[in-house]
Amino acid sequence: MHRDVLNDEQRVIRPMSEAALQERGDHVERALLGTDNDEVASLRHYTLAKQEVAASVRAAKQLFQAHGAREAAERCQVLVVQLAEDRFNLAVVGQFKRGKSTLMNAVLGRDLLPTGLLPLTSAITALCYGSTERVVLRRKGWTLEQEVPLAQLAAFITERGNPGNEKGLLEARVELPLPFLRRGLHFIDTPGIGSTRHENTATTYAFLPQMAAVIFVTSVEAPLSEAEERFLVDIGGQVRQLFVVVNKMDMLGDTDREEVLGYIQMRVEQLVGAGTAHLYPLSARDGLAAKLNHDDIGIHRSGLAPFEQALTAFLTEAQGRTFLVSVLDRALRLLAEADPTLAPASADGEIEPPGSVLALRRTMESLRASLLAQAPLSAARSAAEPATADPRVIDQAIAAGRSPARRAGGGQANARTRTCPICAAQGQALFAFFAHWQYTLATDTTAQRAFAAERGLCPVHTWQYQEMASPQGISEGYAPLIETLAVELSRLIERTLEHAAAPLAALLAGTATCAVCRLVRETATEQVEQLLTRLVTAEGREDYASSAGLCLPHLQATLAHVEDSVDGTIERRAVAEFLLREQVRRLEDLADDLRSYTLKRDALRRGLLHREEADAWRRALV
C-alpha cells in the first residue's frame, strides 16, 4: 500500500513555535523579498490598480442596485469583499485520495493537515496568515465564529471526527504566522471530487467562482478519471492560472514514467488547451519527509523543488495581476448577462451619468487588457482614467445650493429674522450644497475628477464639509484629489527643487478656486440685489427695521453695490442712508444690551434678562 495513506488522520498536531514557522517559510520569503524600493513601488502600483478595479466593480453594483437586479448586485458585493480582504484564493483540487493535503503539508514544510483513507468533510479548509496559530470555524446555524485549538482540527474536517459533517461545518480557517501566507494568500484545501459523497463534489464546484488560481492534483496509479477530466473542462474558462501536479511518482519505475506523463500531458492539453498548464511530477510524501528532515537533496529528488520554484515565481510576480484579472472576469460575466441599455436616467440639462453597462464593460476590458499585457500595474490604472474633468458637475452642486437661498435671505428680512438675513441665506445655501455634494463626491467619479482638478476646497470650507460627510464618503471623494497632488508634487521634484514655494502654492485651493467660496459670493450678490429692490418700498424698510439687520461685512458689501450701481438713483442713495442710520441704532441698542447683560448677571438677576439681552453677546460677534 502506498505509504501516503498510512498517516493516521487522528495523529496529534503539535503547534510549532513562531520562530520555527518563520524558518519553515524562509524559502518562500526569500523569493518574495526584493529590494526595499522595488517592493514599495510594486505594492504601490498593485494598490492603485486594485482600487481602479474596485471602483469599476462598485459602479456595476450600484447600477444593478438602481435597476433592481438584486442577485447581480449581491455577486458584485462578493467581489468587493474579496478585493477589500485582498484575498487571493489558491485552491488545491482533485479527486479523493490524490494526496492534496499531503502536498499542502509539503509546501508548508509541516505535517499539519490530517490525511487518511477516508475523505474529508464537505467543507472548505483555508490556510491564511495570522499573528498567532488558531483555528476559526464557521458552522451552519451559528451566528458567531468558533475558535478551537489547532490540535482539534481533525475533529471537524475529517470523516472520522465529523461523520457526514454532523457538526455543520461550513469553513475551517487555519491562521498561521507563515511569511508564505502574508500577502493575502488563502491556501485552500477543497473536498475531493468524485467521491461517494456527492456533497463533497458540490462544495468544490460551488467554491469554483472564488478560485483565483488552481493547483490540480492527480496521481499516477489511475491518472485523470472521468470526474477529473470533467472538472478540468469546467475550470478552463474560469481560472487564470492552473498548475497540474502529478503526485505519487515514487510508485513508478523509470520505464513507466515517460509514458504516464506523456499521456497526462496529452489529455490536459486536449481538455484545457495547449500551453495552458505545465505538469509538475513529484512525490508529496517524499517531499514532506525531506522537508521535515531538512534534507535538501531529498527535496529535489522528490520533485517538490521545481514545483515550489514555479509557485514562488507566480506568487511573487503574477499573484496580484492574476487576482485582479479574475475579479474583472467575473464582473464582466455579470455585465454580459445584463441588459446592454441599462444605465442611470439623467434629467434634462444634466451631465450624462457614467456607468452604463457598455461604458463599464469598456473600462473593465481596458483594465484587463493592460493587466494581461503585463504592463506596469500603475499603467493599468491610467489606461482607464479619462483625460479631462467636466466642471459642470460642480456647477450643478452650486445650483443646488443656491435654490433654497433664493427663497429666503435679504429680500425676506423681518422681525422673525434673528440674524443677518444675508448670513441666513448663505447658511441655507451652504447646508444645501454640502448635503448634495457629500453624496455626489462619494459616488460619482465625474465629480471626483472635477474636484481633483479644482484642488478641493479652501481650508475653512474643507472643515465645514467634514462636519457633513462620513469618513467613508471623504475617503471615496478625496482619494483622486490626494493622488493628483502626489503626481503634481512628483513632477515638481523632477523639474526643480529651487523656488518650489510658488508652484506649491498653485496646488492649494484658495478662495478664488474654492467652489463653496464661489457659492457664498454668488449668494451674497443675489441677496443684496433682492434686499435693495425691497428697501426702495416703505413696506420693505418697515420689515427691515423690525429685523436684526445686516452684519457689518454685508452692510459694507451692500453699500459698495449701491455705489457701483449704474443707475445711481435717488432711491438707492436714500436706501444707503437708511441702512447706515439703522445700523447706528442697532449698534447703540446692542451696546446697551451687552452692559445690561453684564450688570444683571453680576447682580445674580438672570431672571430679569430679556431675549435681546440674553443673546446680545452672540449678536455682537456677528
C-alpha positions as CSV (number, residue, x, y, z in Angstrom):
1,M,0.0,0.0,0.0
2,H,1.2,3.5,-0.8
3,R,2.7,5.0,2.4
4,D,0.7,8.2,1.8
5,V,-2.4,6.6,3.1
6,L,-0.8,5.1,6.3
7,N,-0.7,8.5,8.0
8,D,-3.2,8.5,10.9
9,E,-5.7,11.2,10.5
10,Q,-6.0,11.4,14.3
11,R,-2.4,11.9,14.9
12,V,-1.6,14.7,17.4
13,I,-0.8,18.0,15.7
14,R,1.8,19.8,17.8
15,P,1.8,23.6,17.4
16,M,5.2,24.9,16.3
17,S,6.8,28.0,17.7
18,E,6.6,31.2,15.7
19,A,10.4,31.0,15.2
20,A,10.1,27.5,13.7
21,L,7.3,28.6,11.5
22,Q,9.3,31.6,10.3
23,E,12.2,29.2,9.5
24,R,9.9,26.9,7.5
25,G,8.7,29.9,5.4
26,D,12.1,31.3,4.7
27,H,12.4,29.5,1.4
28,V,9.3,31.3,0.1
29,E,10.0,34.6,1.9
30,R,13.5,35.0,0.4
31,A,11.9,34.7,-3.1
32,L,9.2,37.2,-2.2
33,L,11.5,39.9,-1.0
34,G,13.2,42.2,-3.4
35,T,14.9,45.5,-2.7
36,D,13.0,47.8,-0.4
37,N,12.4,50.4,-3.2
38,D,11.3,47.8,-5.7
39,E,8.9,46.2,-3.2
40,V,7.4,49.5,-2.2
41,A,6.9,50.6,-5.8
42,S,5.4,47.2,-6.7
43,L,3.0,47.3,-3.8
44,R,2.0,50.9,-4.7
45,H,1.3,50.0,-8.3
46,Y,-0.7,47.0,-7.3
47,T,-2.8,49.1,-4.8
48,L,-3.6,51.7,-7.5
49,A,-4.7,49.0,-9.9
50,K,-6.8,47.2,-7.3
51,Q,-8.5,50.5,-6.4
52,E,-9.4,51.1,-10.1
53,V,-10.8,47.5,-10.4
54,A,-12.7,48.0,-7.2
55,A,-14.2,51.3,-8.5
56,S,-15.5,49.6,-11.6
57,V,-17.0,46.7,-9.7
58,R,-18.7,49.0,-7.2
59,A,-20.0,51.1,-10.1
60,A,-21.5,47.9,-11.6
61,K,-23.0,47.0,-8.2
62,Q,-24.6,50.5,-7.9
63,L,-26.0,50.2,-11.4
64,F,-27.5,46.7,-10.6
65,Q,-29.0,48.0,-7.4
66,A,-30.6,51.0,-9.1
67,H,-32.4,48.7,-11.5
68,G,-33.5,46.1,-9.0
69,A,-31.0,43.4,-10.2
70,R,-30.5,42.1,-6.7
71,E,-28.7,38.9,-7.4
72,A,-26.2,40.6,-9.7
73,A,-25.6,43.3,-7.1
74,E,-25.0,40.7,-4.4
75,R,-22.5,38.9,-6.6
76,C,-20.7,42.2,-7.2
77,Q,-20.7,42.7,-3.4
78,V,-18.9,39.4,-3.0
79,L,-16.2,40.7,-5.4
80,V,-15.9,44.0,-3.5
81,V,-15.4,42.0,-0.2
82,Q,-12.8,39.9,-1.9
83,L,-10.9,43.0,-3.1
84,A,-11.2,44.6,0.4
85,E,-9.9,41.5,2.1
86,D,-7.2,41.3,-0.6
87,R,-7.9,37.6,-0.6
88,F,-6.2,35.5,-3.2
89,N,-7.7,32.0,-3.2
90,L,-5.1,29.5,-4.3
91,A,-7.2,26.3,-4.3
92,V,-5.8,22.7,-4.3
93,V,-8.4,20.5,-6.0
94,G,-8.5,16.9,-7.2
95,Q,-10.2,13.6,-6.8
96,F,-10.4,11.9,-3.4
97,K,-7.1,10.4,-2.2
98,R,-4.8,12.0,-4.7
99,G,-2.7,13.4,-1.9
100,K,-3.9,17.0,-1.9
101,S,-3.5,17.5,1.9
102,T,-0.1,15.9,1.8
103,L,1.0,18.2,-1.0
104,M,-0.1,21.2,1.1
105,N,1.8,19.9,4.1
106,A,4.9,19.5,1.9
107,V,4.7,23.1,0.6
108,L,4.2,24.4,4.2
109,G,7.0,22.2,5.5
110,R,4.8,20.9,8.3
111,D,2.7,17.9,8.9
112,L,-0.4,20.0,9.7
113,L,-3.4,18.9,7.7
114,P,-4.8,15.5,8.5
115,T,-4.6,12.8,5.8
116,G,-6.1,9.3,5.7
117,L,-8.1,6.7,4.0
118,L,-11.5,8.4,4.5
119,P,-12.5,11.6,2.7
120,L,-12.6,14.9,4.4
121,T,-15.9,16.6,5.3
122,S,-17.8,18.7,2.7
123,A,-16.3,21.9,3.9
124,I,-13.5,24.2,2.8
125,T,-10.3,24.4,4.8
126,A,-8.5,27.7,4.3
127,L,-4.9,28.4,5.5
128,C,-4.2,32.1,5.8
129,Y,-1.9,34.5,7.7
130,G,-2.4,35.3,11.4
131,S,-0.1,36.6,14.0
132,T,-0.8,33.5,16.2
133,E,-1.8,30.0,15.4
134,R,-5.5,29.4,15.7
135,V,-8.4,27.7,14.0
136,V,-11.7,29.6,13.4
137,L,-14.8,27.6,12.4
138,R,-17.9,28.8,10.6
139,R,-20.8,26.5,11.3
140,K,-24.2,26.2,9.9
141,G,-26.8,28.0,12.1
142,W,-24.1,29.7,14.2
143,T,-24.1,33.5,14.3
144,L,-20.6,33.8,15.8
145,E,-17.5,32.1,14.7
146,Q,-16.0,29.4,17.0
147,E,-12.3,29.2,17.9
148,V,-10.7,25.9,18.7
149,P,-7.1,24.7,19.3
150,L,-5.2,23.6,16.3
151,A,-4.9,20.1,17.8
152,Q,-8.7,19.7,17.4
153,L,-8.7,20.5,13.6
154,A,-9.1,16.8,12.6
155,A,-12.2,16.5,14.8
156,F,-14.0,18.9,12.4
157,I,-12.6,18.4,8.9
158,T,-12.3,14.5,8.8
159,E,-14.9,11.9,8.2
160,R,-13.8,10.1,11.3
161,G,-14.0,13.2,13.6
162,N,-17.1,14.6,11.9
163,P,-19.0,11.9,10.1
164,G,-21.4,13.2,7.4
165,N,-20.5,16.7,8.6
166,E,-22.9,16.2,11.5
167,K,-21.3,19.3,13.2
168,G,-22.5,21.5,10.3
169,L,-19.0,22.9,9.4
170,L,-19.0,25.4,6.5
171,E,-15.4,26.5,6.6
172,A,-12.3,26.0,8.8
173,R,-9.9,28.9,8.7
174,V,-6.4,28.0,10.0
175,E,-4.4,31.1,10.8
176,L,-0.6,30.7,10.8
177,P,2.2,33.2,11.2
178,L,3.9,32.0,7.9
179,P,5.5,34.5,5.6
180,F,4.3,32.3,2.7
181,L,0.7,33.4,3.6
182,R,1.4,37.0,4.5
183,R,0.2,38.8,1.3
184,G,-3.4,37.9,1.4
185,L,-2.9,34.4,0.2
186,H,-5.5,31.8,1.2
187,F,-4.2,28.3,0.6
188,I,-7.4,26.3,0.2
189,D,-7.9,22.6,0.7
190,T,-11.1,21.5,-1.0
191,P,-13.1,18.3,-0.6
192,G,-12.2,15.6,-3.1
193,I,-14.3,15.4,-6.2
194,G,-15.7,12.1,-7.5
195,S,-16.0,10.5,-4.0
196,T,-19.1,8.6,-2.9
197,R,-20.2,11.7,-1.0
198,H,-21.8,13.9,-3.7
199,E,-21.9,16.9,-1.3
200,N,-18.0,17.0,-1.4
201,T,-18.0,17.5,-5.2
202,A,-20.9,20.0,-4.9
203,T,-18.9,22.0,-2.3
204,T,-15.8,22.2,-4.5
205,Y,-17.9,23.2,-7.6
206,A,-19.7,25.9,-5.5
207,F,-16.3,27.3,-4.5
208,L,-15.1,27.4,-8.1
209,P,-16.1,31.1,-8.8
210,Q,-13.9,32.2,-5.9
211,M,-10.8,30.4,-7.1
212,A,-8.2,32.8,-8.4
213,A,-5.7,30.1,-9.2
214,V,-5.8,26.3,-9.0
215,I,-3.4,23.5,-8.2
216,F,-4.9,20.4,-9.8
217,V,-3.6,17.2,-8.2
218,T,-3.9,13.9,-9.9
219,S,-1.7,10.8,-9.4
220,V,-0.1,8.0,-11.4
221,E,-2.0,5.0,-10.2
222,A,-5.1,5.9,-12.1
223,P,-4.5,9.3,-13.8
224,L,-7.3,11.6,-14.9
225,S,-10.5,9.9,-14.1
226,E,-13.7,10.9,-15.7
227,A,-14.6,13.2,-12.8
228,E,-11.2,14.8,-13.0
229,E,-11.4,15.4,-16.8
230,R,-14.9,16.9,-16.4
231,F,-13.6,19.2,-13.7
232,L,-10.7,20.3,-15.8
233,V,-13.1,21.3,-18.6
234,D,-15.3,23.2,-16.2
235,I,-12.5,25.3,-14.7
236,G,-10.9,26.0,-18.1
237,G,-12.8,29.3,-18.7
238,Q,-12.9,30.5,-15.1
239,V,-9.4,30.2,-13.7
240,R,-6.5,32.3,-14.9
241,Q,-3.6,30.1,-13.5
242,L,-3.5,26.3,-13.5
243,F,-0.8,24.1,-12.0
244,V,-1.2,20.4,-12.7
245,V,0.6,18.2,-10.2
246,V,1.1,14.5,-10.9
247,N,1.6,13.0,-7.4
248,K,2.9,9.7,-6.2
249,M,5.7,9.5,-8.7
250,D,7.6,7.3,-6.3
251,M,5.2,4.5,-7.3
252,L,6.5,4.5,-10.9
253,G,9.6,2.9,-12.3
254,D,11.8,4.8,-14.8
255,T,10.4,2.9,-17.7
256,D,6.8,3.8,-17.0
257,R,7.4,7.5,-16.0
258,E,7.7,8.9,-19.6
259,E,4.7,7.0,-20.8
260,V,2.4,8.1,-18.0
261,L,3.4,11.7,-18.0
262,G,3.1,11.8,-21.8
263,Y,-0.5,10.5,-21.6
264,I,-1.4,13.1,-18.9
265,Q,0.2,15.9,-20.8
266,M,-1.7,15.0,-23.9
267,R,-5.1,14.7,-22.2
268,V,-4.6,18.0,-20.2
269,E,-3.8,19.9,-23.5
270,Q,-6.9,18.4,-25.1
271,L,-9.1,19.4,-22.2
272,V,-7.8,22.9,-21.4
273,G,-5.7,23.9,-24.4
274,A,-2.0,23.6,-25.3
275,G,0.3,25.7,-23.2
276,T,-2.3,26.5,-20.6
277,A,-0.9,24.3,-17.9
278,H,2.5,22.8,-17.0
279,L,3.0,19.4,-15.4
280,Y,4.8,19.0,-12.1
281,P,5.6,15.3,-11.4
282,L,6.5,14.8,-7.7
283,S,6.0,12.7,-4.6
284,A,4.4,14.9,-2.0
285,R,5.0,12.2,0.7
286,D,8.8,12.1,0.0
287,G,8.9,15.9,-0.3
288,L,7.2,16.3,3.1
289,A,9.6,13.8,4.7
290,A,12.6,15.6,3.3
291,K,11.3,18.9,4.5
292,L,10.8,17.6,8.0
293,N,14.3,16.2,8.0
294,H,15.9,19.3,6.4
295,D,17.1,17.2,3.5
296,D,17.7,19.5,0.6
297,I,18.8,16.6,-1.7
298,G,15.7,14.7,-0.8
299,I,13.5,17.7,-1.6
300,H,15.0,17.9,-5.1
301,R,14.8,14.1,-5.6
302,S,11.1,14.2,-4.7
303,G,10.3,16.7,-7.5
304,L,8.9,19.2,-5.0
305,A,11.6,21.8,-5.6
306,P,10.7,22.7,-9.3
307,F,7.0,23.0,-8.3
308,E,7.8,25.3,-5.4
309,Q,10.0,27.4,-7.6
310,A,7.2,27.8,-10.1
311,L,4.7,28.5,-7.4
312,T,7.0,31.1,-5.7
313,A,7.7,32.9,-9.0
314,F,3.9,33.1,-9.6
315,L,3.2,34.4,-6.2
316,T,6.0,36.9,-6.5
317,E,5.3,38.2,-10.0
318,A,1.8,37.4,-11.0
319,Q,-0.4,36.8,-8.0
320,G,-1.7,40.4,-7.9
321,R,-2.2,40.6,-11.6
322,T,-4.0,37.2,-11.8
323,F,-6.2,38.2,-8.8
324,L,-7.3,41.4,-10.4
325,V,-8.0,39.8,-13.8
326,S,-10.0,37.0,-12.1
327,V,-12.2,39.6,-10.4
328,L,-12.6,41.5,-13.7
329,D,-13.5,38.3,-15.5
330,R,-16.3,37.6,-13.0
331,A,-17.6,41.2,-13.2
332,L,-17.6,41.1,-17.0
333,R,-19.6,37.9,-17.0
334,L,-22.2,39.7,-14.8
335,L,-22.3,42.6,-17.2
336,A,-22.5,40.3,-20.2
337,E,-25.7,38.8,-18.8
338,A,-27.2,42.3,-18.2
339,D,-29.3,44.4,-20.5
340,P,-26.8,46.4,-22.6
341,T,-29.0,49.5,-22.5
342,L,-29.1,49.5,-18.7
343,A,-28.0,53.0,-17.5
344,P,-28.9,55.5,-14.9
345,A,-31.5,58.0,-16.0
346,S,-30.5,61.7,-16.4
347,A,-32.6,64.8,-16.1
348,D,-32.7,67.4,-18.8
349,G,-29.6,69.5,-18.8
350,E,-27.6,67.2,-16.5
351,I,-24.4,65.5,-17.4
352,E,-24.8,62.1,-19.0
353,P,-24.3,59.9,-16.0
354,P,-21.3,57.5,-16.3
355,G,-21.8,53.8,-15.6
356,S,-23.9,52.2,-18.3
357,V,-23.3,48.6,-19.0
358,L,-21.4,49.3,-22.2
359,A,-19.3,52.0,-20.5
360,L,-18.4,49.8,-17.6
361,R,-17.5,46.9,-19.9
362,R,-15.2,49.2,-21.9
363,T,-13.5,50.3,-18.6
364,M,-13.1,46.8,-17.3
365,E,-11.9,45.4,-20.6
366,S,-9.3,48.2,-20.8
367,L,-8.0,47.4,-17.4
368,R,-8.0,43.7,-18.1
369,A,-6.0,44.2,-21.4
370,S,-3.4,46.2,-19.6
371,L,-3.0,43.6,-16.8
372,L,-2.8,40.7,-19.3
373,A,-0.2,42.6,-21.4
374,Q,1.9,42.7,-18.2
375,A,2.2,46.5,-18.4
376,P,3.2,48.2,-15.1
377,L,0.2,47.9,-12.8
378,S,0.1,51.7,-12.5
379,A,-0.4,51.9,-16.2
380,A,-3.5,49.7,-15.9
381,R,-5.0,52.4,-13.8
382,S,-4.1,55.3,-16.1
383,A,-5.4,53.4,-19.1
384,A,-8.9,53.8,-17.7
385,E,-8.6,57.4,-16.5
386,P,-10.3,60.0,-18.7
387,A,-8.1,62.7,-19.9
388,T,-10.2,65.7,-18.8
389,A,-12.6,66.5,-16.0
390,D,-16.1,68.0,-16.5
391,P,-16.6,71.1,-14.3
392,R,-20.3,71.1,-14.9
393,V,-20.9,68.6,-12.0
394,I,-19.6,71.3,-9.6
395,D,-21.8,73.9,-11.2
396,Q,-24.8,71.7,-10.7
397,A,-23.9,71.3,-7.0
398,I,-23.7,75.1,-6.6
399,A,-27.0,75.5,-8.3
400,A,-28.5,73.0,-5.8
401,G,-27.1,75.2,-3.0
402,R,-28.5,78.5,-4.4
403,S,-32.1,77.2,-4.9
404,P,-33.2,77.3,-1.2
405,A,-31.3,80.6,-0.6
406,R,-33.4,82.3,-3.3
407,R,-36.5,81.6,-1.1
408,A,-35.1,83.3,2.0
409,G,-32.5,85.9,3.0
410,G,-32.0,89.6,2.2
411,G,-35.4,90.0,0.4
412,Q,-37.2,88.5,3.4
413,A,-35.7,90.4,6.3
414,N,-38.4,90.9,9.0
415,A,-39.0,90.6,12.8
416,R,-38.6,86.8,12.6
417,T,-35.1,87.0,11.4
418,R,-32.8,86.9,14.4
419,T,-29.5,87.3,12.5
420,C,-28.2,89.0,9.3
421,P,-30.6,87.9,6.5
422,I,-27.8,87.5,4.0
423,C,-25.8,85.4,6.5
424,A,-29.0,83.3,6.9
425,A,-29.3,82.8,3.2
426,Q,-25.7,81.9,2.9
427,G,-26.1,79.3,5.7
428,Q,-29.0,77.7,3.9
429,A,-27.0,77.7,0.6
430,L,-24.1,76.0,2.4
431,F,-26.2,73.4,4.0
432,A,-28.0,72.6,0.7
433,F,-24.6,72.4,-1.2
434,F,-22.9,70.2,1.4
435,A,-25.9,67.9,1.7
436,H,-25.8,67.4,-2.1
437,W,-22.1,67.4,-2.6
438,Q,-21.1,65.0,0.2
439,Y,-23.1,62.3,-1.5
440,T,-22.2,63.2,-5.1
441,L,-18.5,63.3,-4.3
442,A,-18.6,59.9,-2.7
443,T,-20.5,58.2,-5.5
444,D,-19.7,60.0,-8.8
445,T,-16.3,59.5,-10.4
446,T,-17.0,62.5,-12.7
447,A,-17.4,64.7,-9.6
448,Q,-14.3,63.2,-8.1
449,R,-12.2,64.1,-11.2
450,A,-13.6,67.6,-11.3
451,F,-13.0,68.1,-7.6
452,A,-9.4,66.9,-8.0
453,A,-8.9,69.3,-11.0
454,E,-10.0,72.2,-8.8
455,R,-7.7,71.1,-6.0
456,G,-10.5,70.7,-3.5
457,L,-11.9,73.3,-1.1
458,C,-10.3,76.1,0.8
459,P,-9.3,75.2,4.4
460,V,-12.4,76.8,6.1
461,H,-14.9,75.1,3.8
462,T,-12.9,71.8,4.0
463,W,-13.7,71.5,7.7
464,Q,-17.3,72.5,7.1
465,Y,-17.6,69.7,4.6
466,Q,-16.0,67.3,7.1
467,E,-18.8,68.1,9.5
468,M,-21.4,66.9,7.0
469,A,-19.6,64.0,5.3
470,S,-18.9,60.5,6.6
471,P,-15.4,59.0,6.9
472,Q,-16.2,56.6,4.1
473,G,-17.6,59.4,1.8
474,I,-14.5,61.5,2.5
475,S,-12.2,58.5,1.7
476,E,-14.1,57.9,-1.6
477,G,-14.1,61.6,-2.7
478,Y,-10.7,62.7,-1.6
479,A,-8.6,59.7,-3.0
480,P,-8.4,61.1,-6.5
481,L,-7.5,64.6,-5.2
482,I,-4.7,63.2,-3.0
483,E,-3.4,61.1,-5.9
484,T,-3.4,64.2,-8.2
485,L,-1.5,66.2,-5.6
486,A,1.1,63.4,-5.3
487,V,1.6,63.3,-9.1
488,E,1.9,67.1,-9.2
489,L,4.5,67.1,-6.4
490,S,6.4,64.4,-8.1
491,R,6.6,66.5,-11.3
492,L,7.7,69.4,-9.2
493,I,10.6,67.4,-7.9
494,E,11.6,66.4,-11.4
495,R,11.5,70.0,-12.6
496,T,13.3,71.8,-9.9
497,L,13.7,71.9,-6.1
498,E,14.6,75.6,-6.2
499,H,11.9,78.2,-5.9
500,A,9.3,75.4,-5.2
501,A,7.1,77.5,-2.9
502,A,5.3,79.3,-5.7
503,P,4.4,76.2,-7.7
504,L,3.3,74.5,-4.5
505,A,1.0,77.4,-3.7
506,A,-0.7,76.9,-7.0
507,L,-1.6,73.4,-5.9
508,L,-3.5,74.7,-2.9
509,A,-7.2,75.6,-3.1
510,G,-7.9,79.2,-2.0
511,T,-10.9,81.5,-2.0
512,A,-10.5,82.2,-5.7
513,T,-10.8,78.5,-6.7
514,C,-12.9,77.1,-3.9
515,A,-16.4,76.1,-5.2
516,V,-18.0,76.9,-1.9
517,C,-16.4,80.3,-1.7
518,R,-17.9,80.9,-5.1
519,L,-21.3,79.9,-3.9
520,V,-21.0,82.2,-0.9
521,R,-20.1,85.1,-3.1
522,E,-22.9,84.5,-5.6
523,T,-25.4,84.0,-2.9
524,A,-24.4,87.3,-1.3
525,T,-24.6,89.2,-4.6
526,E,-28.1,87.8,-5.3
527,Q,-29.3,88.5,-1.8
528,V,-28.0,92.1,-1.9
529,E,-30.0,92.7,-5.1
530,Q,-33.1,91.3,-3.5
531,L,-32.7,93.4,-0.4
532,L,-32.1,96.7,-2.3
533,T,-35.1,96.0,-4.5
534,R,-37.3,95.6,-1.4
535,L,-35.8,98.5,0.5
536,V,-37.0,101.1,-2.0
537,T,-40.5,100.4,-0.7
538,A,-42.0,101.6,2.5
539,E,-43.1,98.1,3.4
540,G,-39.6,96.7,2.8
541,R,-38.0,99.4,5.1
542,E,-40.5,98.7,7.8
543,D,-39.7,94.9,7.7
544,Y,-36.0,95.7,7.8
545,A,-36.4,98.0,10.8
546,S,-38.0,95.2,12.7
547,S,-35.3,92.6,11.8
548,A,-31.8,92.1,13.2
549,G,-30.4,93.9,10.2
550,L,-27.2,93.3,8.3
551,C,-23.9,92.4,9.8
552,L,-21.1,94.9,9.2
553,P,-19.4,92.9,6.4
554,H,-22.7,92.6,4.5
555,L,-23.6,96.2,5.2
556,Q,-20.3,97.1,3.6
557,A,-21.0,94.9,0.6
558,T,-24.4,96.3,0.2
559,L,-23.2,99.9,0.3
560,A,-20.4,99.0,-2.2
561,H,-23.1,97.6,-4.5
562,V,-25.1,100.9,-4.2
563,E,-22.1,102.9,-5.1
564,D,-21.2,100.7,-8.1
565,S,-24.8,100.7,-9.3
566,V,-25.1,102.1,-12.8
567,D,-28.5,103.8,-12.2
568,G,-27.4,105.6,-9.0
569,T,-30.9,106.7,-8.4
570,I,-32.1,108.9,-5.5
571,E,-34.0,105.9,-4.1
572,R,-30.7,103.9,-3.9
573,R,-28.9,106.8,-2.1
574,A,-31.8,107.1,0.3
575,V,-31.6,103.4,0.9
576,A,-27.9,103.7,1.8
577,E,-28.6,106.5,4.3
578,F,-31.4,104.4,5.8
579,L,-29.1,101.4,6.2
580,L,-26.5,103.4,7.9
581,R,-28.9,105.1,10.3
582,E,-30.5,101.7,11.2
583,Q,-27.0,100.3,11.8
584,V,-26.1,103.1,14.2
585,R,-29.4,102.5,16.1
586,R,-28.7,98.8,16.3
587,L,-25.2,99.1,17.5
588,E,-26.2,101.6,20.2
589,D,-29.0,99.2,21.3
590,L,-26.6,96.3,21.2
591,A,-24.1,98.1,23.4
592,D,-26.9,98.8,25.9
593,D,-27.9,95.1,25.9
594,L,-24.4,94.0,26.5
595,R,-24.0,96.2,29.5
596,S,-27.4,95.3,30.9
597,Y,-26.5,91.6,30.5
598,T,-23.3,92.1,32.5
599,L,-25.0,94.1,35.2
600,K,-27.9,91.6,35.7
601,R,-25.5,88.6,35.8
602,D,-23.3,90.3,38.3
603,A,-26.4,91.1,40.4
604,L,-27.5,87.5,40.2
605,R,-30.7,88.5,38.5
606,R,-30.7,86.3,35.4
607,G,-34.4,86.1,35.5
608,L,-34.6,89.7,34.6
609,L,-32.8,89.3,31.3
610,H,-35.0,89.7,28.2
611,R,-34.3,87.9,24.9
612,E,-32.3,90.7,23.3
613,E,-30.0,91.0,26.4
614,A,-29.6,87.2,26.6
615,D,-28.3,86.8,23.1
616,A,-26.5,90.2,22.8
617,W,-23.1,88.5,23.1
618,R,-23.8,86.3,20.1
619,R,-25.1,89.3,18.0
620,A,-22.0,91.2,18.9
621,L,-19.8,88.5,17.4
622,V,-21.9,88.5,14.2
